[in-house]
Amino acid sequence: MQTIKVSGMTPGHPALAFLNTVTDDGKTRKHDSFADGAEFIAILEDAGFVPRGLPPPGPGQMTAIKGLREAGHAVLSAMAAGRRPGREEALTLEAAIKSAVQDASFALGAKGVHLMPGPLGGLYDHLALALFDLMQRTDLDRLPECGRCTHLFLDHGRGPGRRWCSMARCGNRAKVESFRARHRAAP
């Protein structure tokens, strides 16, 4: 899968763009970055994650998609922190991936086998297969969670490692907060 850029951030994998479709200011994951299924599809289309023209998911589908997103985030966040993922979230993600793989079609390419949703698979299967692809990467040891929000990203920098998903989104805010705290504490 290709590297994509979403809202000024480069998470490093399309599945991370899906997991990062929240606008929480902190560690809550309570606010989506979309109002409905049409906006959700538009975000994924703009990221080059899904083909243009997919019908927007309805309310029931969005509930299932958000459940997959949160299970995927919980598992990958735990992995990024060196913790064991929660059992319920891991089982939810496993069931989604197994179902999507069972119905998937595949194409052989220069880089091996590429799984695609089968004829019955829709957006949910597409997202589950993207999470499966992400979890098979050899560079998951470079997957941190932002120090300020819940966004995950692949860090391929040479330095000690990024602390924030992006300077524009979280880095500048964290630095301003730190500056204010230091000046409040100064006599």
Summary of the structure (lengths in Angstrom):
residues: 187
radius of gyration: 17.5
end to end distance: 53.4
largest distance: 67.6
contacts: 538
relative contact order: 0.15
helix: 48%
strand: 9%
